[in-house]
Amino acid sequence: MRDDQPPARFLSACVQCDIRRGDVAGNLRSVEAHLRTAHAAGALLAVLPEMWTTSFAPAYPPELLEQARAAADRVLRLSGEFGMVIVGSTVAEHDGRLFNVAHVCDRGRLAAEYRKIHLFSPNAEHKTLTAGSEPVVVDTSAGRLAVAICYDLRFPELVRWFFHERAEVLVVPAQWPEARATHWRALVDARAVENQLFVIGCNRTGSEPSLRGTDQLVFPGNSRVVDPMGDLLATGAGEDGVVLAEIELRKATAMRRTMPIAKDRRPEIYRSLWERAWTQPVRGD
């Protein structure tokens, strides 16, 4: 637990922008400009899109990895310069393997790293990247944060762990395409309500070819900030920009007292269901 307590209220920002495949310098310029706008507005917490340095690529040569590392280091320094918590994901190498890694930068300090657990096989993410295995909840200057990356949002088993760890805010860097935009909105809202926390989902704009073929993926932006009651605090449209929303952390505590689902859980039932169902493949697999 941090000695310095986060403010009761603060401004959050989704840095909603286009991410160009392999153009690390251009992506960094765009992200830095938007972070400066967020800082000028008074934001304490900023969330960047998924794979904001390089986007998804069919291969990551050493020079591209080095550029991505340097760009991530620049954002870490900016978090110190601006006195902000900044979270976004990038490609990173660990022990000879590549991961989709979210960095939690807290005022110039790397507070945590999260390696994406669920890789998106429909876009061949698993062909170049390795899945992580450890969820992350961390105390920061902007409260107790949990981190999920894009496709992770479809797995309530993971997000429920954040509820048990008393996370106040779930941040979700994403590249969620227009074709499934209704799913994005529904899942962000549902995860906030069922786990009684804020969800800040930052989705990219623009378009790029799928790694599976020649199909063009279009990204609608529609970044989304939802409170523990399920109320939409802010949303983005399809344009680049900063989506701002006020976070009042006590809402998470208040909701958990009003609707005591932690007390009313039936762990023995869930354990039995788990043992019966999770030992078998899902029908259709």
C-alpha positions as CSV (number, residue, x, y, z in Angstrom):
1,M,0.0,0.0,0.0
2,R,1.3,3.5,-0.9
3,D,1.9,5.9,1.9
4,D,0.5,8.8,-0.1
5,Q,-3.2,8.5,-0.7
6,P,-4.8,9.3,-4.0
7,P,-7.1,12.3,-4.2
8,A,-10.8,11.7,-3.6
9,R,-11.5,13.1,-7.0
10,F,-9.3,13.4,-10.1
11,L,-9.5,13.7,-13.8
12,S,-8.8,10.7,-16.1
13,A,-8.0,10.8,-19.8
14,C,-8.2,8.3,-22.6
15,V,-5.6,9.2,-25.3
16,Q,-7.7,8.1,-28.3
17,C,-5.6,8.2,-31.5
18,D,-4.6,6.4,-34.7
19,I,-1.7,3.9,-34.3
20,R,0.4,3.4,-37.5
21,R,2.0,0.0,-37.9
22,G,5.7,0.2,-37.4
23,D,5.8,4.0,-37.2
24,V,7.1,4.3,-33.7
25,A,8.4,7.9,-34.1
26,G,5.0,9.1,-35.5
27,N,3.0,7.2,-32.9
28,L,5.1,8.7,-30.1
29,R,4.6,12.3,-31.5
30,S,0.9,11.8,-31.5
31,V,0.7,10.2,-28.0
32,E,3.0,12.9,-26.5
33,A,0.9,15.7,-28.0
34,H,-2.3,14.2,-26.5
35,L,-0.6,13.6,-23.2
36,R,0.4,17.3,-23.0
37,T,-3.3,18.2,-23.7
38,A,-4.4,15.8,-20.9
39,H,-1.8,17.3,-18.6
40,A,-2.9,20.8,-19.4
41,A,-6.5,19.9,-18.6
42,G,-5.4,18.6,-15.2
43,A,-5.6,14.8,-15.7
44,L,-3.9,12.6,-13.1
45,L,-4.5,9.3,-14.9
46,A,-4.1,8.7,-18.7
47,V,-4.7,5.5,-20.6
48,L,-3.2,4.9,-24.1
49,P,-4.3,2.4,-26.8
50,E,-3.1,-1.1,-27.0
51,M,0.3,-1.6,-28.8
52,W,0.6,2.1,-29.1
53,T,4.2,2.1,-30.2
54,T,4.1,-0.3,-33.2
55,S,0.6,-1.6,-33.5
56,F,0.5,-5.3,-34.4
57,A,3.0,-6.4,-37.0
58,P,3.8,-9.7,-38.7
59,A,7.4,-9.5,-37.3
60,Y,9.3,-7.4,-34.8
61,P,12.9,-7.0,-35.9
62,P,15.5,-5.9,-33.3
63,E,15.5,-2.2,-34.5
64,L,11.8,-2.0,-34.1
65,L,11.9,-3.5,-30.6
66,E,14.6,-1.0,-29.6
67,Q,12.5,1.9,-31.0
68,A,9.5,0.7,-29.0
69,R,11.5,0.4,-25.8
70,A,12.9,3.9,-26.2
71,A,9.3,5.2,-26.8
72,A,8.0,3.5,-23.7
73,D,10.9,5.0,-21.7
74,R,10.0,8.4,-23.0
75,V,6.4,8.0,-21.7
76,L,7.8,6.8,-18.4
77,R,9.8,10.1,-18.2
78,L,6.7,12.1,-19.2
79,S,4.7,10.5,-16.3
80,G,7.3,12.0,-14.0
81,E,7.4,15.4,-15.8
82,F,3.6,15.7,-15.7
83,G,3.1,14.0,-12.3
84,M,0.7,11.6,-13.9
85,V,-0.1,7.9,-13.9
86,I,0.1,6.6,-17.5
87,V,-0.9,3.1,-18.7
88,G,-0.5,1.8,-22.3
89,S,0.7,-1.4,-23.9
90,T,3.6,-2.1,-26.2
91,V,5.6,-5.0,-27.6
92,A,8.5,-6.0,-25.3
93,E,11.0,-8.7,-25.2
94,H,11.7,-10.8,-22.1
95,D,14.1,-13.8,-22.1
96,G,14.0,-14.1,-25.8
97,R,10.1,-14.0,-26.0
98,L,7.8,-11.2,-27.2
99,F,4.9,-10.1,-25.1
100,N,2.1,-7.5,-25.3
101,V,3.0,-5.6,-22.1
102,A,1.2,-2.8,-20.3
103,H,3.4,-0.5,-18.3
104,V,2.0,1.3,-15.3
105,C,4.0,4.5,-15.1
106,D,3.4,6.4,-11.8
107,R,5.0,9.8,-11.8
108,G,8.3,8.6,-13.3
109,R,8.3,5.2,-11.6
110,L,7.5,1.9,-13.2
111,A,4.9,0.7,-10.8
112,A,4.0,-2.5,-12.6
113,E,4.1,-4.5,-15.8
114,Y,1.2,-6.7,-17.1
115,R,1.7,-9.2,-19.9
116,K,-1.5,-9.8,-21.8
117,I,-3.0,-13.2,-20.7
118,H,-5.5,-13.7,-23.5
119,L,-4.0,-13.4,-27.0
120,F,-6.5,-12.6,-29.8
121,S,-6.2,-15.7,-32.1
122,P,-8.6,-14.4,-34.7
123,N,-5.9,-11.8,-35.7
124,A,-3.0,-14.2,-35.2
125,E,-1.7,-12.4,-32.2
126,H,-0.5,-15.7,-30.8
127,K,1.7,-16.3,-33.9
128,T,4.3,-13.7,-32.8
129,L,3.6,-13.0,-29.1
130,T,3.6,-15.1,-25.9
131,A,0.7,-15.1,-23.5
132,G,1.3,-13.8,-20.0
133,S,0.2,-15.7,-16.9
134,E,0.1,-13.2,-14.0
135,P,-2.8,-10.6,-13.4
136,V,-1.9,-7.2,-12.0
137,V,-3.5,-5.0,-9.4
138,V,-1.3,-2.2,-8.1
139,D,-1.6,0.8,-5.7
140,T,-0.8,4.1,-7.5
141,S,-1.2,7.8,-7.1
142,A,-4.5,7.4,-8.9
143,G,-5.9,4.6,-6.7
144,R,-5.8,0.9,-6.8
145,L,-5.5,0.0,-10.4
146,A,-6.2,-3.3,-12.3
147,V,-5.0,-3.8,-15.8
148,A,-6.5,-5.7,-18.7
149,I,-5.7,-5.5,-22.4
150,C,-8.4,-5.6,-25.1
151,Y,-9.4,-9.2,-25.5
152,D,-9.0,-9.9,-21.8
153,L,-12.3,-8.0,-21.3
154,R,-14.2,-11.0,-22.7
155,F,-13.0,-13.2,-19.8
156,P,-15.0,-12.5,-16.6
157,E,-13.0,-15.1,-14.7
158,L,-9.9,-12.8,-14.9
159,V,-11.7,-9.5,-14.2
160,R,-13.5,-11.1,-11.2
161,W,-10.0,-11.5,-9.6
162,F,-9.7,-7.7,-9.6
163,F,-12.9,-7.4,-7.6
164,H,-11.5,-9.8,-5.0
165,E,-8.3,-7.8,-4.9
166,R,-10.3,-4.6,-4.2
167,A,-9.3,-2.8,-7.3
168,E,-11.0,0.6,-7.7
169,V,-10.2,1.3,-11.3
170,L,-9.8,-1.1,-14.2
171,V,-7.8,0.4,-17.1
172,V,-8.1,-1.3,-20.6
173,P,-5.8,-0.3,-23.5
174,A,-7.5,-1.7,-26.6
175,Q,-7.5,-2.1,-30.4
176,W,-11.2,-3.1,-30.7
177,P,-12.6,-3.0,-34.3
178,E,-15.8,-1.3,-35.5
179,A,-17.2,-4.7,-36.5
180,R,-17.6,-5.6,-32.8
181,A,-18.1,-2.2,-31.3
182,T,-21.4,-3.2,-29.7
183,H,-19.5,-5.9,-27.8
184,W,-17.0,-3.4,-26.6
185,R,-19.6,-1.1,-25.1
186,A,-21.5,-3.9,-23.5
187,L,-18.4,-5.5,-22.0
188,V,-17.0,-2.3,-20.6
189,D,-20.3,-1.5,-18.9
190,A,-20.8,-5.0,-17.6
191,R,-17.4,-5.3,-16.1
192,A,-17.9,-2.0,-14.3
193,V,-21.3,-3.1,-12.8
194,E,-20.5,-6.7,-11.9
195,N,-17.2,-5.8,-10.3
196,Q,-18.2,-2.5,-8.7
197,L,-15.3,-0.5,-10.1
198,F,-14.6,2.2,-12.7
199,V,-13.6,0.9,-16.1
200,I,-11.5,3.2,-18.4
201,G,-11.3,1.7,-21.8
202,C,-9.1,3.4,-24.3
203,N,-9.6,2.3,-27.9
204,R,-7.6,3.4,-31.0
205,T,-8.9,5.1,-34.1
206,G,-7.8,4.6,-37.8
207,S,-7.5,1.4,-39.8
208,E,-4.9,-1.2,-40.8
209,P,-4.8,-4.5,-42.6
210,S,-5.6,-7.7,-40.6
211,L,-2.7,-10.0,-40.0
212,R,-4.9,-12.9,-41.1
213,G,-5.3,-11.6,-44.7
214,T,-6.2,-8.5,-46.8
215,D,-9.2,-7.5,-44.8
216,Q,-9.1,-3.9,-43.5
217,L,-9.7,-3.5,-39.8
218,V,-11.4,-0.2,-38.9
219,F,-11.2,1.2,-35.4
220,P,-14.0,3.5,-34.1
221,G,-12.3,5.1,-31.1
222,N,-15.3,5.0,-28.8
223,S,-13.1,5.1,-25.7
224,R,-15.3,4.7,-22.7
225,V,-15.3,5.6,-19.0
226,V,-18.0,3.9,-16.9
227,D,-18.5,4.2,-13.1
228,P,-19.4,1.4,-10.6
229,M,-23.1,2.1,-11.1
230,G,-22.8,1.5,-14.8
231,D,-23.2,5.2,-15.6
232,L,-21.4,6.4,-18.7
233,L,-19.1,9.3,-17.6
234,A,-17.5,10.0,-21.0
235,T,-17.1,8.5,-24.5
236,G,-15.2,9.2,-27.6
237,A,-16.4,9.1,-31.2
238,G,-14.2,8.3,-34.2
239,E,-11.8,11.2,-34.1
240,D,-8.4,11.5,-32.5
241,G,-8.4,13.4,-29.2
242,V,-8.5,13.2,-25.4
243,V,-11.6,11.9,-23.7
244,L,-11.8,13.3,-20.1
245,A,-13.9,12.0,-17.2
246,E,-13.8,12.7,-13.4
247,I,-13.2,9.7,-11.2
248,E,-14.6,9.8,-7.6
249,L,-13.0,6.7,-6.0
250,R,-15.5,6.6,-3.1
251,K,-18.2,5.5,-5.5
252,A,-16.6,2.1,-5.6
253,T,-16.6,1.7,-1.9
254,A,-20.2,3.1,-1.6
255,M,-21.5,0.7,-4.3
256,R,-19.9,-2.3,-2.5
257,R,-21.6,-1.3,0.7
258,T,-25.0,-0.6,-0.9
259,M,-24.9,-3.8,-3.0
260,P,-23.0,-6.3,-0.8
261,I,-22.3,-9.0,-3.4
262,A,-18.9,-9.8,-1.7
263,K,-20.8,-10.9,1.4
264,D,-23.5,-12.7,-0.4
265,R,-21.3,-14.8,-2.6
266,R,-21.6,-18.6,-2.6
267,P,-18.0,-19.8,-3.1
268,E,-18.8,-23.4,-2.3
269,I,-21.3,-23.4,-5.2
270,Y,-18.9,-21.8,-7.6
271,R,-16.2,-24.2,-6.7
272,S,-18.4,-27.1,-7.5
273,L,-19.4,-25.6,-10.8
274,W,-15.8,-24.9,-11.6
275,E,-14.8,-28.5,-10.9
276,R,-17.7,-29.9,-13.0
277,A,-17.4,-27.5,-16.0
278,W,-13.7,-26.4,-16.3
279,T,-12.4,-29.9,-16.6
280,Q,-14.3,-30.4,-19.8
281,P,-14.0,-28.6,-23.2
282,V,-16.6,-26.0,-24.0
283,R,-19.1,-27.5,-26.5
284,G,-18.2,-26.6,-30.0
285,D,-14.4,-26.4,-29.3
